[in-house]
Amino acid sequence: MHKAVFSVKLNSDQVLQYYKGKKNSVRVRTESGQTMSIPYDIMLKFVTREGIYGRFEISYSDDGRLLDLIRLS
């Protein structure tokens, strides 16, 4: 299992682009400098009226399958 920590700052207008289907993944840079493309549908549980904001930890398998995504702050 692998883990990576990253921050997301998407305001409500940016989140709307995902709802409209214009985008389907969120590109993030992890704290270790790695670039990842996170499918938007796994970020849905973190959407608020303001958008998606926070620091997150993703856990994934050796073959890249998502195991867990949690908000750290």
N, C-alpha and C positions, 0 to 999 in steps of 0.2 A: 504494500500500500504506500502511496505517495501523498504528500500534503503540500499545499501552497496557500499563502496568505496574500490577499489583494484588497484594494479599496475600490469602491464604486461611487461615483457621483453623477447621477442622472436626474435631471429635473423632470417635472411632469410633461413638458413639451417633448423632451427626448424620449421618454417612456412611451408617449403616444405614437411615435414612429414605429415602435415594435408592435403595438396593438393594431396598427393599420397594416401590418405585414411588410413594411418597407425595409425592415431589418429583422434578422432572426437570431443574431448572436451578439454578445457584448464582448468586445476585445479589451482585455485588461493586461496590465503589467504587474507581475507578482513582486513582492518585496525582495525577492532574490534576483529580479531582473528578467525573468522568463516571461514571454508573451503567450497568453492563452486566449482562446476563443470559447466563451461560456455560452451555451445555448440559452436563449432568453427564457424559454419555458421553465427552466429550473430556478430562475430568479423571480418568478411571479409571486411567490409567497412573501417576498420582501417589499412589494410595491405598496407605497402609501400615497396619499393625495399629493404629497410634495415630490414624489418620484422614488428613486432607489438610492439610498445613501448608507454607507457603512463600510466596515472592514470585515472581510469574510475569510473563512478557511474552507477550502475544497479538498476533499479526499477522493483519490481515484486509484484504480487498479493499474497494474503493470501495462495492460493493453489499452489504457485510457478511459475505461468506463467509470462513470460517476459513482461514487460510493456514498458521499454525503456532502452537504453544503450547509454551513452554519454561519450566522452573523456573530462576530466577536464584539463589535461595538457599533 
